[in-house]
């Protein structure tokens, strides 16, 4: 063999030994790397609650209409009404911007226990600025900030009698529940 051929073979064996050492080092670090990754603090990801609760194992013997009426001293009233035949209910609306969910439990004597969660979003004008347009006329603009109000509670309602559940500033929230007669929900 020539010296070049032997030198090439020696270089190949040296690279092979170096590669094996590197491979063994990497393999020996796998458990340590896995342990380090397993002990990393996890960032909790909030679960987004689905509005569709699925089929309830329990249903109510009658349909009920839940009505939430919001009146504002400066504006007309808004009404959210939904018909339910199961204890769970949920609604998210755009106009007015609110989320309303909870459970109802009819009781003896005509009352209904309602556990609810309510969130309403309102646009609040924050700052008015006046600037001069390129044509030299004043232009007024108002920045708007959106604020959300929340309420979570349990109340006992009498069928057909509205109950004021929240008053905030000039807004009054009235909640009522009625039992629907068979076939009445079709016409409304």
C-alpha atoms as an extended CHARMM CRD file, in Angstrom:
* protein
*
       188  EXT
         1         1  UNK       CA              0.0000000000        0.0000000000        0.0000000000  PROA      1               0.0000000000
         2         2  UNK       CA              1.0750000000        3.4690000000       -0.6630000000  PROA      2               0.0000000000
         3         3  UNK       CA              1.4420000000        6.0280000000        2.0590000000  PROA      3               0.0000000000
         4         4  UNK       CA             -1.4590000000        8.0540000000        0.6360000000  PROA      4               0.0000000000
         5         5  UNK       CA             -3.7460000000        5.0080000000        0.7490000000  PROA      5               0.0000000000
         6         6  UNK       CA             -2.7450000000        4.1720000000        4.3140000000  PROA      6               0.0000000000
         7         7  UNK       CA             -3.0970000000        7.7920000000        5.3720000000  PROA      7               0.0000000000
         8         8  UNK       CA             -6.6010000000        7.9140000000        3.8800000000  PROA      8               0.0000000000
         9         9  UNK       CA             -7.5540000000        4.7460000000        5.7810000000  PROA      9               0.0000000000
        10        10  UNK       CA             -6.1260000000        6.1900000000        9.0230000000  PROA      10              0.0000000000
        11        11  UNK       CA             -8.0790000000        9.4110000000        8.5060000000  PROA      11              0.0000000000
        12        12  UNK       CA            -11.2990000000        7.4150000000        7.9570000000  PROA      12              0.0000000000
        13        13  UNK       CA            -10.8000000000        5.3990000000       11.1700000000  PROA      13              0.0000000000
        14        14  UNK       CA            -10.0540000000        8.5740000000       13.1590000000  PROA      14              0.0000000000
        15        15  UNK       CA            -13.2510000000       10.2240000000       11.8870000000  PROA      15              0.0000000000
        16        16  UNK       CA            -15.1810000000        7.0430000000       12.6990000000  PROA      16              0.0000000000
        17        17  UNK       CA            -13.8660000000        7.0470000000       16.3040000000  PROA      17              0.0000000000
        18        18  UNK       CA            -14.6690000000       10.7620000000       16.6420000000  PROA      18              0.0000000000
        19        19  UNK       CA            -18.1740000000       10.1820000000       15.2510000000  PROA      19              0.0000000000
        20        20  UNK       CA            -18.7930000000        7.2980000000       17.6720000000  PROA      20              0.0000000000
        21        21  UNK       CA            -17.7120000000        9.4210000000       20.6580000000  PROA      21              0.0000000000
        22        22  UNK       CA            -20.0370000000       12.2180000000       19.5790000000  PROA      22              0.0000000000
        23        23  UNK       CA            -22.9020000000        9.7750000000       19.0690000000  PROA      23              0.0000000000
        24        24  UNK       CA            -22.3680000000        8.1820000000       22.4980000000  PROA      24              0.0000000000
        25        25  UNK       CA            -22.2450000000       11.6180000000       24.1140000000  PROA      25              0.0000000000
        26        26  UNK       CA            -25.5230000000       12.6260000000       22.4550000000  PROA      26              0.0000000000
        27        27  UNK       CA            -27.2210000000        9.3530000000       23.4290000000  PROA      27              0.0000000000
        28        28  UNK       CA            -26.0580000000        9.7150000000       27.0310000000  PROA      28              0.0000000000
        29        29  UNK       CA            -27.5420000000       13.2550000000       27.1570000000  PROA      29              0.0000000000
        30        30  UNK       CA            -31.0300000000       12.1980000000       25.9690000000  PROA      30              0.0000000000
        31        31  UNK       CA            -32.3240000000       11.3020000000       29.4530000000  PROA      31              0.0000000000
        32        32  UNK       CA            -31.0010000000       14.5940000000       30.8540000000  PROA      32              0.0000000000
        33        33  UNK       CA            -32.5380000000       16.6090000000       28.0130000000  PROA      33              0.0000000000
        34        34  UNK       CA            -35.8380000000       14.7530000000       28.4210000000  PROA      34              0.0000000000
        35        35  UNK       CA            -35.8400000000       15.4260000000       32.1770000000  PROA      35              0.0000000000
        36        36  UNK       CA            -35.1170000000       19.1160000000       31.6180000000  PROA      36              0.0000000000
        37        37  UNK       CA            -37.9690000000       19.3730000000       29.1490000000  PROA      37              0.0000000000
        38        38  UNK       CA            -40.3440000000       17.4660000000       31.4150000000  PROA      38              0.0000000000
        39        39  UNK       CA            -39.6820000000       19.8640000000       34.3080000000  PROA      39              0.0000000000
        40        40  UNK       CA            -40.1970000000       23.0370000000       32.2980000000  PROA      40              0.0000000000
        41        41  UNK       CA            -43.0170000000       25.1330000000       33.7430000000  PROA      41              0.0000000000
        42        42  UNK       CA            -46.0410000000       24.9110000000       31.4850000000  PROA      42              0.0000000000
        43        43  UNK       CA            -48.0130000000       27.9520000000       30.5360000000  PROA      43              0.0000000000
        44        44  UNK       CA            -51.6840000000       27.2900000000       31.1990000000  PROA      44              0.0000000000
        45        45  UNK       CA            -53.8730000000       27.7140000000       28.1640000000  PROA      45              0.0000000000
        46        46  UNK       CA            -57.3700000000       28.7890000000       29.1310000000  PROA      46              0.0000000000
        47        47  UNK       CA            -60.0560000000       26.5110000000       27.7880000000  PROA      47              0.0000000000
        48        48  UNK       CA            -62.5810000000       28.3580000000       25.7160000000  PROA      48              0.0000000000
        49        49  UNK       CA            -65.9720000000       27.3810000000       26.9390000000  PROA      49              0.0000000000
        50        50  UNK       CA            -68.2220000000       26.2040000000       24.1730000000  PROA      50              0.0000000000
        51        51  UNK       CA            -71.6350000000       27.7880000000       24.0730000000  PROA      51              0.0000000000
        52        52  UNK       CA            -73.1330000000       24.5600000000       22.8230000000  PROA      52              0.0000000000
        53        53  UNK       CA            -73.3390000000       22.4710000000       25.9440000000  PROA      53              0.0000000000
        54        54  UNK       CA            -74.3480000000       19.3290000000       24.0980000000  PROA      54              0.0000000000
        55        55  UNK       CA            -77.2280000000       17.0870000000       24.9410000000  PROA      55              0.0000000000
        56        56  UNK       CA            -78.1250000000       17.4190000000       28.5820000000  PROA      56              0.0000000000
        57        57  UNK       CA            -78.6540000000       14.2410000000       30.5190000000  PROA      57              0.0000000000
        58        58  UNK       CA            -81.6120000000       16.0510000000       32.0410000000  PROA      58              0.0000000000
        59        59  UNK       CA            -84.3680000000       17.9680000000       30.3160000000  PROA      59              0.0000000000
        60        60  UNK       CA            -87.1930000000       20.0340000000       31.7470000000  PROA      60              0.0000000000
        61        61  UNK       CA            -90.8200000000       18.9230000000       31.4120000000  PROA      61              0.0000000000
        62        62  UNK       CA            -91.7850000000       22.3300000000       29.9480000000  PROA      62              0.0000000000
        63        63  UNK       CA            -90.2440000000       25.0260000000       27.7850000000  PROA      63              0.0000000000
        64        64  UNK       CA            -89.2600000000       28.2240000000       29.5790000000  PROA      64              0.0000000000
        65        65  UNK       CA            -88.6240000000       31.6690000000       28.1550000000  PROA      65              0.0000000000
        66        66  UNK       CA            -85.7790000000       33.5410000000       29.8780000000  PROA      66              0.0000000000
        67        67  UNK       CA            -85.8690000000       37.2810000000       29.2050000000  PROA      67              0.0000000000
        68        68  UNK       CA            -83.1610000000       39.7720000000       30.1100000000  PROA      68              0.0000000000
        69        69  UNK       CA            -84.1190000000       43.4240000000       29.5620000000  PROA      69              0.0000000000
        70        70  UNK       CA            -81.4660000000       46.1390000000       29.7830000000  PROA      70              0.0000000000
        71        71  UNK       CA            -82.6010000000       49.7500000000       30.0020000000  PROA      71              0.0000000000
        72        72  UNK       CA            -80.2860000000       52.7330000000       29.8650000000  PROA      72              0.0000000000
        73        73  UNK       CA            -81.3430000000       56.2190000000       30.9280000000  PROA      73              0.0000000000
        74        74  UNK       CA            -79.9950000000       57.6630000000       27.6750000000  PROA      74              0.0000000000
        75        75  UNK       CA            -80.9870000000       54.8990000000       25.2520000000  PROA      75              0.0000000000
        76        76  UNK       CA            -83.8630000000       52.6040000000       24.4520000000  PROA      76              0.0000000000
        77        77  UNK       CA            -84.0510000000       49.2500000000       26.1710000000  PROA      77              0.0000000000
        78        78  UNK       CA            -82.5360000000       46.0930000000       24.7380000000  PROA      78              0.0000000000
        79        79  UNK       CA            -84.0120000000       42.6630000000       25.2390000000  PROA      79              0.0000000000
        80        80  UNK       CA            -82.4430000000       39.2300000000       25.0650000000  PROA      80              0.0000000000
        81        81  UNK       CA            -84.9080000000       36.3620000000       25.1080000000  PROA      81              0.0000000000
        82        82  UNK       CA            -84.3110000000       32.6430000000       24.7080000000  PROA      82              0.0000000000
        83        83  UNK       CA            -86.4000000000       29.5200000000       25.0690000000  PROA      83              0.0000000000
        84        84  UNK       CA            -84.9350000000       26.5530000000       26.9290000000  PROA      84              0.0000000000
        85        85  UNK       CA            -86.0200000000       22.9700000000       27.6260000000  PROA      85              0.0000000000
        86        86  UNK       CA            -82.9020000000       21.9610000000       29.5430000000  PROA      86              0.0000000000
        87        87  UNK       CA            -81.3860000000       23.3460000000       32.7400000000  PROA      87              0.0000000000
        88        88  UNK       CA            -78.3890000000       24.8920000000       30.9240000000  PROA      88              0.0000000000
        89        89  UNK       CA            -78.5630000000       27.9720000000       28.7460000000  PROA      89              0.0000000000
        90        90  UNK       CA            -76.0640000000       30.2760000000       27.0430000000  PROA      90              0.0000000000
        91        91  UNK       CA            -76.1740000000       33.1250000000       24.5250000000  PROA      91              0.0000000000
        92        92  UNK       CA            -73.6570000000       35.5850000000       23.0870000000  PROA      92              0.0000000000
        93        93  UNK       CA            -75.1080000000       38.5050000000       21.1990000000  PROA      93              0.0000000000
        94        94  UNK       CA            -73.7060000000       41.3160000000       19.1250000000  PROA      94              0.0000000000
        95        95  UNK       CA            -76.3980000000       43.9540000000       19.6530000000  PROA      95              0.0000000000
        96        96  UNK       CA            -76.3390000000       44.5000000000       22.5350000000  PROA      96              0.0000000000
        97        97  UNK       CA            -72.8650000000       43.0700000000       23.0720000000  PROA      97              0.0000000000
        98        98  UNK       CA            -73.3340000000       40.6020000000       25.9050000000  PROA      98              0.0000000000
        99        99  UNK       CA            -72.8300000000       37.0350000000       27.0440000000  PROA      99              0.0000000000
       100       100  UNK       CA            -75.4650000000       35.4500000000       29.2560000000  PROA      100             0.0000000000
       101       101  UNK       CA            -75.3100000000       31.8730000000       30.5440000000  PROA      101             0.0000000000
       102       102  UNK       CA            -76.3770000000       29.7570000000       33.4800000000  PROA      102             0.0000000000
       103       103  UNK       CA            -78.7690000000       27.1160000000       34.7320000000  PROA      103             0.0000000000
       104       104  UNK       CA            -82.3930000000       27.0730000000       35.8010000000  PROA      104             0.0000000000
       105       105  UNK       CA            -84.0370000000       24.8020000000       38.3430000000  PROA      105             0.0000000000
       106       106  UNK       CA            -87.8460000000       24.9040000000       38.6240000000  PROA      106             0.0000000000
       107       107  UNK       CA            -88.9990000000       24.5910000000       42.2350000000  PROA      107             0.0000000000
       108       108  UNK       CA            -92.2260000000       23.6650000000       43.9480000000  PROA      108             0.0000000000
       109       109  UNK       CA            -94.6420000000       26.5520000000       44.2990000000  PROA      109             0.0000000000
       110       110  UNK       CA            -93.9030000000       28.1800000000       40.9350000000  PROA      110             0.0000000000
       111       111  UNK       CA            -90.4970000000       29.7170000000       41.6040000000  PROA      111             0.0000000000
       112       112  UNK       CA            -87.3750000000       29.0850000000       39.5440000000  PROA      112             0.0000000000
       113       113  UNK       CA            -83.8250000000       29.1410000000       40.8830000000  PROA      113             0.0000000000
       114       114  UNK       CA            -81.4860000000       30.6520000000       38.3050000000  PROA      114             0.0000000000
       115       115  UNK       CA            -77.6850000000       30.6880000000       38.4850000000  PROA      115             0.0000000000
       116       116  UNK       CA            -76.3300000000       33.0740000000       35.9080000000  PROA      116             0.0000000000
       117       117  UNK       CA            -73.2540000000       34.7400000000       34.5460000000  PROA      117             0.0000000000
       118       118  UNK       CA            -73.6190000000       37.9810000000       32.6410000000  PROA      118             0.0000000000
       119       119  UNK       CA            -71.0070000000       40.0150000000       30.7570000000  PROA      119             0.0000000000
       120       120  UNK       CA            -71.8560000000       43.1690000000       28.8110000000  PROA      120             0.0000000000
       121       121  UNK       CA            -69.4760000000       45.2740000000       26.7300000000  PROA      121             0.0000000000
       122       122  UNK       CA            -70.0060000000       49.0000000000       26.2660000000  PROA      122             0.0000000000
       123       123  UNK       CA            -68.2210000000       51.5570000000       24.0950000000  PROA      123             0.0000000000
       124       124  UNK       CA            -66.9650000000       54.4750000000       26.2170000000  PROA      124             0.0000000000
       125       125  UNK       CA            -65.8190000000       57.6840000000       24.4710000000  PROA      125             0.0000000000
       126       126  UNK       CA            -62.4560000000       58.5200000000       26.0370000000  PROA      126             0.0000000000
       127       127  UNK       CA            -60.7530000000       61.4290000000       24.3990000000  PROA      127             0.0000000000
       128       128  UNK       CA            -61.7920000000       63.9830000000       21.8070000000  PROA      128             0.0000000000
       129       129  UNK       CA            -59.1090000000       65.5720000000       19.6840000000  PROA      129             0.0000000000
       130       130  UNK       CA            -59.3310000000       68.3070000000       17.1080000000  PROA      130             0.0000000000
       131       131  UNK       CA            -56.8100000000       68.5750000000       14.3130000000  PROA      131             0.0000000000
       132       132  UNK       CA            -56.5500000000       70.5850000000       11.1350000000  PROA      132             0.0000000000
       133       133  UNK       CA            -57.1410000000       68.8100000000        7.8500000000  PROA      133             0.0000000000
       134       134  UNK       CA            -54.9270000000       69.4940000000        4.7910000000  PROA      134             0.0000000000
       135       135  UNK       CA            -57.6700000000       71.7940000000        3.5160000000  PROA      135             0.0000000000
       136       136  UNK       CA            -57.3980000000       73.8590000000        6.7190000000  PROA      136             0.0000000000
       137       137  UNK       CA            -60.7210000000       72.7940000000        8.2500000000  PROA      137             0.0000000000
       138       138  UNK       CA            -60.8660000000       71.4750000000       11.8250000000  PROA      138             0.0000000000
       139       139  UNK       CA            -61.4990000000       67.7240000000       12.1670000000  PROA      139             0.0000000000
       140       140  UNK       CA            -62.7460000000       66.2890000000       15.4600000000  PROA      140             0.0000000000
       141       141  UNK       CA            -62.1490000000       62.6570000000       16.3540000000  PROA      141             0.0000000000
       142       142  UNK       CA            -63.0610000000       60.7100000000       19.4790000000  PROA      142             0.0000000000
       143       143  UNK       CA            -61.2040000000       57.6370000000       20.6820000000  PROA      143             0.0000000000
       144       144  UNK       CA            -63.3640000000       54.8520000000       22.0530000000  PROA      144             0.0000000000
       145       145  UNK       CA            -62.4630000000       52.3420000000       24.7210000000  PROA      145             0.0000000000
       146       146  UNK       CA            -64.4700000000       49.1480000000       25.2620000000  PROA      146             0.0000000000
       147       147  UNK       CA            -65.2500000000       48.1750000000       28.8500000000  PROA      147             0.0000000000
       148       148  UNK       CA            -66.8040000000       44.9250000000       30.0520000000  PROA      148             0.0000000000
       149       149  UNK       CA            -69.0120000000       44.5710000000       33.1180000000  PROA      149             0.0000000000
       150       150  UNK       CA            -69.5060000000       41.1360000000       34.7150000000  PROA      150             0.0000000000
       151       151  UNK       CA            -71.9550000000       39.6910000000       37.2110000000  PROA      151             0.0000000000
       152       152  UNK       CA            -72.3020000000       36.1500000000       38.5910000000  PROA      152             0.0000000000
       153       153  UNK       CA            -75.1050000000       35.2990000000       41.0040000000  PROA      153             0.0000000000
       154       154  UNK       CA            -78.0200000000       33.0810000000       41.9520000000  PROA      154             0.0000000000
       155       155  UNK       CA            -81.5680000000       34.4180000000       42.2530000000  PROA      155             0.0000000000
       156       156  UNK       CA            -85.0110000000       32.9920000000       42.8830000000  PROA      156             0.0000000000
       157       157  UNK       CA            -87.6420000000       34.2720000000       40.4510000000  PROA      157             0.0000000000
       158       158  UNK       CA            -91.3970000000       33.8780000000       40.4690000000  PROA      158             0.0000000000
       159       159  UNK       CA            -92.8320000000       32.8200000000       37.1210000000  PROA      159             0.0000000000
       160       160  UNK       CA            -93.8710000000       35.9150000000       35.1560000000  PROA      160             0.0000000000
       161       161  UNK       CA            -92.5030000000       38.4960000000       37.6370000000  PROA      161             0.0000000000
       162       162  UNK       CA            -89.4420000000       40.5160000000       36.5230000000  PROA      162             0.0000000000
       163       163  UNK       CA            -86.6370000000       40.9410000000       39.0410000000  PROA      163             0.0000000000
       164       164  UNK       CA            -83.9930000000       43.6750000000       38.9370000000  PROA      164             0.0000000000
       165       165  UNK       CA            -80.7450000000       41.7020000000       39.1170000000  PROA      165             0.0000000000
       166       166  UNK       CA            -78.2680000000       44.5010000000       38.4690000000  PROA      166             0.0000000000
       167       167  UNK       CA            -78.1030000000       48.2690000000       38.3680000000  PROA      167             0.0000000000
       168       168  UNK       CA            -74.9060000000       49.9260000000       37.2330000000  PROA      168             0.0000000000
       169       169  UNK       CA            -74.7190000000       53.6270000000       36.4690000000  PROA      169             0.0000000000
       170       170  UNK       CA            -77.7570000000       54.3710000000       34.3700000000  PROA      170             0.0000000000
       171       171  UNK       CA            -78.2810000000       50.7500000000       33.2690000000  PROA      171             0.0000000000
       172       172  UNK       CA            -80.9050000000       48.5370000000       34.8870000000  PROA      172             0.0000000000
       173       173  UNK       CA            -80.9790000000       44.7860000000       34.1970000000  PROA      173             0.0000000000
       174       174  UNK       CA            -84.3300000000       43.0130000000       34.6430000000  PROA      174             0.0000000000
       175       175  UNK       CA            -84.6220000000       39.2390000000       34.4750000000  PROA      175             0.0000000000
       176       176  UNK       CA            -87.8540000000       37.3160000000       34.0770000000  PROA      176             0.0000000000
       177       177  UNK       CA            -88.8410000000       33.7550000000       33.3230000000  PROA      177             0.0000000000
       178       178  UNK       CA            -92.0980000000       32.3310000000       32.0710000000  PROA      178             0.0000000000
       179       179  UNK       CA            -93.3450000000       28.8080000000       31.4930000000  PROA      179             0.0000000000
       180       180  UNK       CA            -94.5910000000       28.4020000000       27.9280000000  PROA      180             0.0000000000
       181       181  UNK       CA            -97.8220000000       26.6530000000       27.1680000000  PROA      181             0.0000000000
       182       182  UNK       CA            -97.5670000000       23.7790000000       24.7070000000  PROA      182             0.0000000000
       183       183  UNK       CA            -97.3840000000       25.2580000000       21.1870000000  PROA      183             0.0000000000
       184       184  UNK       CA            -96.9660000000       28.8680000000       22.4040000000  PROA      184             0.0000000000
       185       185  UNK       CA            -93.2920000000       29.0420000000       21.4350000000  PROA      185             0.0000000000
       186       186  UNK       CA            -94.1380000000       28.6100000000       17.7490000000  PROA      186             0.0000000000
       187       187  UNK       CA            -95.9610000000       31.9240000000       17.4030000000  PROA      187             0.0000000000
       188       188  UNK       CA            -93.4200000000       34.1600000000       19.1300000000  PROA      188             0.0000000000
